[in-house]
Amino acid sequence: MRVAGLGFRKAAGVASLADALARAGRADALATAPDKAGAPAIRDLARATGLPLLAVEVAGTATPTRSARVAALYGTGSLAEAAALAALAPGARLVAPRTTSQDGMATCAIAEGDPA
């Protein structure tokens, strides 16, 4: 299974999230932090793509990239990478590292593994 983890700014629209997802690659599900899962943009993306949306706890998930801002807010280096990994069972691996939408409003990373 492939999960696309998404991180995004409050002002991001569905176009920003869709662009980040397109740049990262194919996925079977979307994942983000619980506080972001209710945002209209990600809910619209889930509806448009037909992919399930998973709200996952990301704190403490090790990621290859690191943002000081994300670390302070979420307890992990990259919300996109951590969400993708946390949605899958231990042993999941990133197959597409964090990529950013053209407008810089959203990030996406793809992990592959067994469902958690």
Secondary structure by P-SEA (a helix, b strand, c coil): cbbbbbbbcccccaaaaaaaaaaaccccbbbbcccccccaaaaaaaaaacbbbbbbbccccccccccaaaaaccccccaaaaaaaaaccccccccccccccccccbbbbbbbcccc
